[in-house]
Amino acid sequence: MRRKKKPSGLPRFLLLLVVFLAAVGLVASMTTTFSPKNPSGDNPAGNTDTHGASGTDLPTADLESETLKALAASLFAEESFSSGHLAVYDVTAEVMLYEKDAQAKITAASTTKLLTALTLLEYVGQDTVFTVGSELSLVGAGSSSADLVQGQRLTVEQILDALLIPSGNDAAYVIAAHVGRNLSGDPQITDQDAVNVFLEKMNDKAKSLGVKNSLFTCPDGYPDGKQYTTAEDMMLISVAAAKNATIRKTVEKTYSEIVFPNGNTVGYVNTNQLMVPSSSYYYEGTFGIKTGSTPGAGQCLIAGATAYGHELIVALFKANGNDARYTDARNALDAGFEAVRQAKMK
């Protein structure tokens, strides 16, 4: 069950004063630039950028958003996060609730695979079949794997499961080579050239979502010294992924099993401890989304959860260990949902 937060400790008249100031535009927004674009995919949603409005020009929806942001500002001020970079976004209200160094340049490790999945679905139909090929030679040594073997054939759902549940870098390269080769129109193109075609489309997809401060140079997030992004940019990608029905179906799974035609079976267990009821980090209402870690990126986590009729996403990077990333995520979700709860009582 979700942990209950302690009372904020603010006298009621001070809290009401903060909310009143927010309503007339005197409480600063946590961000004035974040605005998820309408993501192309299964569940397009027309998000409208209302940030920056102030005073009596604010429509009712904006007044409610300002109230929510003011409450969040008070609640998050009581929190301390070990993660170097963190963003908390209310997808339902379209409000950034909190940011910590969210515009600084970072590497995102395997959370990059959310963009890989979004790009894949931009260019293939649901009846597409992927054949594992020689592109497996491009996978970084010692990286996370879905245990794919050359010659295996996978559906779109299976390749997404292999990509996002066990975080298979091999699945990322199978996707990139397949899509890139098809887009090139040259069946004889090399594996690396095919992957490069896909990477161009990955960056195009990111820009279409409003991403401005990122460069993606591999489909799996494996460190190459060139790829970079920000927590804010990764939030834009995460929101689009969470709104895509095909991706959402995958990231909500705690376990997936693939049975190949030759009888071989492989099972994948979701590594997100917020979703595992037996874990001490279990958080009720969590629906994913993606874990990641490299020595440079540290422990990373993009977590989505639903409560009080609102959907929140936390994107955190460079946490000081596995325990820290889950503790930070739980505390951030608690503060965010407490802000939602209090806003609904107004």
C-alpha positions as CSV (number, residue, x, y, z in Angstrom):
1,M,0.0,0.0,0.0
2,R,1.1,3.6,-0.5
3,R,2.8,5.1,2.5
4,K,0.9,7.9,4.1
5,K,2.6,11.2,4.3
6,K,3.1,13.2,7.4
7,P,1.1,16.4,7.6
8,S,2.9,19.2,5.9
9,G,3.4,21.1,9.1
10,L,2.4,24.5,7.6
11,P,-0.2,26.5,9.5
12,R,-3.5,26.5,7.6
13,F,-3.5,30.2,7.1
14,L,-0.1,30.2,5.5
15,L,-1.1,27.4,3.1
16,L,-4.2,29.3,2.1
17,L,-2.1,32.4,1.6
18,V,0.3,30.5,-0.7
19,V,-2.6,29.1,-2.7
20,F,-4.2,32.6,-3.0
21,L,-0.9,34.1,-4.3
22,A,-0.6,31.3,-6.8
23,A,-4.1,32.0,-8.1
24,V,-3.3,35.6,-8.9
25,G,0.0,34.6,-10.6
26,L,2.4,35.6,-7.8
27,V,3.7,32.1,-7.2
28,A,6.4,31.3,-9.7
29,S,5.8,28.2,-11.9
30,M,8.3,25.3,-11.5
31,T,8.9,25.6,-15.2
32,T,7.7,27.8,-18.0
33,T,9.0,25.7,-20.9
34,F,7.8,22.1,-20.4
35,S,5.0,21.2,-22.8
36,P,4.5,17.7,-24.1
37,K,3.6,17.7,-27.7
38,N,0.8,15.6,-29.2
39,P,2.5,12.2,-29.5
40,S,1.9,10.2,-32.6
41,G,1.0,6.6,-31.8
42,D,-1.9,4.6,-30.5
43,N,-3.3,7.1,-28.0
44,P,-2.7,10.7,-29.4
45,A,-3.7,13.3,-26.9
46,G,-3.9,17.0,-27.6
47,N,-1.8,18.6,-24.8
48,T,-2.1,22.4,-24.7
49,D,0.7,24.6,-23.4
50,T,-0.8,26.9,-20.8
51,H,2.3,27.7,-18.9
52,G,3.2,31.4,-18.6
53,A,-0.3,32.8,-18.2
54,S,-0.8,34.9,-15.1
55,G,-3.2,37.1,-13.2
56,T,-6.9,37.4,-14.1
57,D,-6.2,36.2,-17.6
58,L,-5.9,32.7,-16.3
59,P,-8.9,30.4,-17.3
60,T,-10.3,28.1,-14.6
61,A,-8.1,25.2,-15.6
62,D,-5.0,27.3,-15.2
63,L,-6.2,28.6,-11.8
64,E,-6.5,24.9,-10.7
65,S,-3.0,24.2,-12.1
66,E,-1.5,27.1,-10.2
67,T,-3.2,25.8,-7.0
68,L,-1.7,22.4,-7.6
69,K,1.7,23.8,-8.3
70,A,1.6,25.9,-5.2
71,L,0.7,22.9,-3.0
72,A,3.4,20.8,-4.7
73,A,6.0,23.6,-4.1
74,S,5.2,23.5,-0.4
75,L,5.2,19.7,-0.1
76,F,8.4,19.1,-2.1
77,A,10.2,21.7,-0.1
78,E,10.0,19.2,2.8
79,E,11.6,16.5,0.7
80,S,15.3,15.7,0.1
81,F,16.3,13.6,-2.9
82,S,19.7,11.9,-3.4
83,S,19.2,11.6,-7.1
84,G,21.2,14.2,-9.0
85,H,18.4,15.0,-11.5
86,L,14.7,14.6,-11.0
87,A,11.4,15.7,-12.5
88,V,7.8,15.0,-11.4
89,Y,5.0,15.6,-13.9
90,D,1.2,15.4,-13.5
91,V,0.1,13.9,-16.8
92,T,-3.6,14.4,-16.0
93,A,-3.3,18.1,-15.1
94,E,-0.4,18.7,-17.5
95,V,1.6,20.4,-14.7
96,M,5.3,20.0,-13.8
97,L,5.2,19.6,-10.1
98,Y,8.9,19.5,-9.2
99,E,12.3,19.7,-10.9
100,K,15.8,19.2,-9.5
101,D,18.6,20.1,-12.0
102,A,16.3,18.7,-14.7
103,Q,17.9,20.8,-17.6
104,A,21.5,19.7,-17.0
105,K,23.1,17.4,-19.5
106,I,23.0,13.7,-18.5
107,T,23.1,10.2,-19.9
108,A,19.9,8.2,-19.6
109,A,21.1,4.6,-19.7
110,S,18.4,2.1,-20.7
111,T,15.5,4.6,-20.2
112,T,16.6,5.6,-23.8
113,K,14.7,2.5,-24.9
114,L,11.4,4.3,-24.5
115,L,12.4,6.5,-27.5
116,T,13.5,3.4,-29.4
117,A,10.0,1.9,-28.8
118,L,8.2,5.1,-29.9
119,T,10.3,5.3,-33.1
120,L,9.7,1.6,-33.8
121,L,5.9,2.1,-33.7
122,E,6.2,5.1,-36.0
123,Y,7.4,2.9,-38.9
124,V,6.0,-0.6,-38.5
125,G,2.6,-2.2,-38.5
126,Q,1.3,-4.6,-35.8
127,D,1.7,-7.5,-38.1
128,T,5.5,-7.0,-38.6
129,V,7.8,-9.9,-37.7
130,F,11.4,-9.3,-36.7
131,T,14.1,-11.9,-37.5
132,V,17.1,-11.8,-35.2
133,G,20.2,-11.4,-37.4
134,S,23.9,-10.5,-37.4
135,E,23.2,-7.1,-35.8
136,L,23.7,-8.9,-32.5
137,S,27.5,-8.4,-33.0
138,L,26.9,-4.6,-32.4
139,V,25.6,-5.2,-28.8
140,G,28.0,-3.9,-26.2
141,A,29.9,-6.4,-24.1
142,G,28.4,-7.2,-20.8
143,S,25.2,-5.3,-21.5
144,S,21.7,-6.3,-20.4
145,S,20.2,-9.0,-22.7
146,A,16.9,-10.6,-23.6
147,D,18.8,-13.7,-24.6
148,L,17.9,-13.5,-28.3
149,V,19.5,-15.9,-30.7
150,Q,20.1,-15.4,-34.4
151,G,17.3,-16.8,-36.5
152,Q,14.5,-16.3,-33.9
153,R,11.4,-14.5,-35.2
154,L,9.4,-12.2,-32.9
155,T,6.2,-10.2,-33.2
156,V,5.9,-6.5,-32.4
157,E,4.6,-7.3,-28.9
158,Q,7.3,-9.8,-28.3
159,I,10.2,-7.6,-29.4
160,L,8.8,-4.8,-27.2
161,D,8.6,-7.1,-24.3
162,A,12.2,-8.2,-24.9
163,L,13.2,-4.5,-25.2
164,L,11.5,-3.0,-22.2
165,I,10.9,-5.8,-19.6
166,P,14.4,-7.3,-19.2
167,S,15.9,-4.2,-21.0
168,G,17.4,-6.2,-23.8
169,N,20.1,-4.3,-25.7
170,D,20.0,-7.1,-28.2
171,A,16.3,-6.4,-28.8
172,A,17.2,-2.7,-29.4
173,Y,19.7,-3.6,-32.1
174,V,17.3,-6.1,-33.7
175,I,14.7,-3.3,-33.9
176,A,17.1,-0.6,-35.2
177,A,18.6,-2.9,-37.9
178,H,15.2,-4.1,-39.1
179,V,13.6,-0.7,-39.3
180,G,16.7,1.1,-40.6
181,R,17.2,-1.5,-43.3
182,N,13.6,-1.2,-44.5
183,L,13.7,2.6,-44.4
184,S,16.9,2.6,-46.5
185,G,15.3,0.6,-49.2
186,D,18.6,-1.4,-49.6
187,P,18.4,-5.0,-48.3
188,Q,22.2,-5.2,-48.6
189,I,23.0,-2.3,-46.3
190,T,25.4,-3.1,-43.5
191,D,24.0,-3.6,-40.0
192,Q,25.7,-0.5,-38.7
193,D,24.5,1.6,-41.6
194,A,20.9,0.3,-41.0
195,V,21.2,1.2,-37.3
196,N,22.4,4.7,-38.3
197,V,19.3,5.2,-40.4
198,F,17.2,4.3,-37.4
199,L,19.1,6.7,-35.2
200,E,18.3,9.6,-37.5
201,K,14.6,8.7,-37.1
202,M,15.0,8.4,-33.3
203,N,16.3,12.0,-33.2
204,D,13.6,13.2,-35.5
205,K,11.0,11.5,-33.2
206,A,12.5,13.2,-30.2
207,K,12.3,16.6,-31.8
208,S,8.7,16.0,-32.8
209,L,7.9,15.5,-29.0
210,G,9.5,18.8,-28.1
211,V,12.9,17.5,-27.1
212,K,15.5,20.2,-27.6
213,N,18.7,19.4,-25.6
214,S,19.4,15.8,-26.5
215,L,21.4,13.7,-29.0
216,F,20.7,10.0,-29.3
217,T,23.6,8.0,-30.8
218,C,22.6,4.4,-29.9
219,P,19.3,2.6,-29.6
220,D,19.9,1.0,-26.2
221,G,21.5,3.7,-24.0
222,Y,24.8,1.9,-23.8
223,P,27.5,4.5,-22.9
224,D,29.4,5.7,-26.0
225,G,30.6,9.1,-24.8
226,K,28.4,10.9,-27.4
227,Q,24.8,10.5,-26.3
228,Y,23.3,13.0,-24.0
229,T,19.9,14.3,-22.8
230,T,18.2,16.0,-19.8
231,A,15.7,14.8,-17.2
232,E,13.2,17.3,-18.7
233,D,13.7,15.9,-22.2
234,M,13.3,12.4,-20.9
235,M,10.1,13.4,-19.3
236,L,8.7,14.5,-22.7
237,I,9.6,11.1,-24.1
238,S,8.2,9.3,-21.1
239,V,4.8,11.1,-21.3
240,A,4.5,10.1,-24.9
241,A,5.4,6.5,-24.1
242,A,2.9,6.3,-21.3
243,K,0.2,7.6,-23.6
244,N,1.0,5.0,-26.3
245,A,-1.3,2.0,-25.8
246,T,1.1,-0.6,-27.2
247,I,4.0,0.5,-25.1
248,R,1.7,0.9,-22.0
249,K,0.6,-2.7,-22.5
250,T,4.3,-3.9,-22.3
251,V,5.5,-1.7,-19.4
252,E,2.5,-2.7,-17.2
253,K,3.6,-6.4,-17.3
254,T,5.5,-7.8,-14.4
255,Y,6.3,-11.0,-16.4
256,S,6.3,-12.0,-20.0
257,E,7.1,-15.4,-21.7
258,I,7.9,-16.0,-25.3
259,V,7.6,-19.4,-26.8
260,F,9.5,-19.8,-30.1
261,P,8.4,-22.1,-33.0
262,N,11.2,-24.6,-32.1
263,G,9.8,-25.0,-28.6
264,N,12.4,-22.8,-26.8
265,T,10.9,-20.6,-24.2
266,V,12.3,-17.5,-22.5
267,G,10.8,-15.6,-19.6
268,Y,11.3,-12.0,-18.7
269,V,10.8,-10.5,-15.2
270,N,10.2,-6.8,-14.8
271,T,13.1,-5.2,-12.9
272,N,11.0,-2.3,-11.6
273,Q,10.7,-3.0,-7.9
274,L,7.8,-0.5,-7.5
275,M,5.7,-3.0,-9.4
276,V,6.5,-6.2,-7.4
277,P,4.1,-6.8,-4.5
278,S,6.6,-8.8,-2.6
279,S,9.2,-6.0,-2.8
280,S,9.8,-3.6,0.1
281,Y,9.6,-0.9,-2.5
282,Y,6.2,-1.8,-3.9
283,Y,4.0,1.2,-4.6
284,E,0.3,0.7,-5.2
285,G,-0.9,2.0,-8.6
286,T,2.5,1.8,-10.4
287,F,2.2,1.0,-14.1
288,G,5.9,1.0,-15.1
289,I,7.8,2.6,-16.9
290,K,11.6,1.9,-17.3
291,T,14.7,1.3,-15.2
292,G,18.3,1.9,-16.3
293,S,21.8,2.0,-15.0
294,T,25.4,2.5,-16.2
295,P,28.5,3.7,-14.2
296,G,28.2,7.1,-15.8
297,A,24.4,7.5,-15.6
298,G,24.1,6.0,-12.2
299,Q,20.9,4.3,-11.1
300,C,18.0,5.7,-13.2
301,L,14.2,5.2,-13.0
302,I,11.2,6.5,-14.8
303,A,8.1,5.5,-12.8
304,G,4.5,6.1,-13.4
305,A,1.6,5.7,-11.0
306,T,-2.1,6.5,-10.7
307,A,-4.0,7.7,-7.6
308,Y,-6.9,10.2,-6.9
309,G,-7.8,10.1,-10.6
310,H,-4.4,11.5,-11.6
311,E,-1.4,10.0,-13.3
312,L,2.0,11.1,-12.3
313,I,5.4,10.3,-13.8
314,V,8.8,10.6,-11.9
315,A,12.0,10.7,-14.0
316,L,15.1,10.4,-11.9
317,F,18.8,10.0,-12.8
318,K,22.1,9.5,-11.1
319,A,20.6,8.1,-7.9
320,N,23.2,6.9,-5.3
321,G,22.4,3.2,-5.6
322,N,19.4,1.0,-6.2
323,D,17.8,1.7,-2.8
324,A,18.1,5.4,-3.3
325,R,16.3,5.4,-6.7
326,Y,13.3,3.6,-5.3
327,T,13.2,5.6,-2.1
328,D,13.4,8.8,-4.1
329,A,10.7,7.7,-6.5
330,R,8.3,6.7,-3.7
331,N,8.9,9.9,-1.8
332,A,8.4,11.9,-5.0
333,L,5.1,10.1,-5.8
334,D,3.9,10.5,-2.3
335,A,4.5,14.3,-2.4
336,G,2.9,14.6,-5.8
337,F,-0.2,12.7,-4.9
338,E,-0.5,14.5,-1.6
339,A,-0.6,17.8,-3.6
340,V,-3.3,16.3,-5.8
341,R,-5.3,15.1,-2.8
342,Q,-5.1,18.6,-1.2
343,A,-6.0,20.3,-4.4
344,K,-9.1,18.2,-4.8
345,M,-10.2,19.3,-1.3
346,K,-10.2,23.0,-2.2
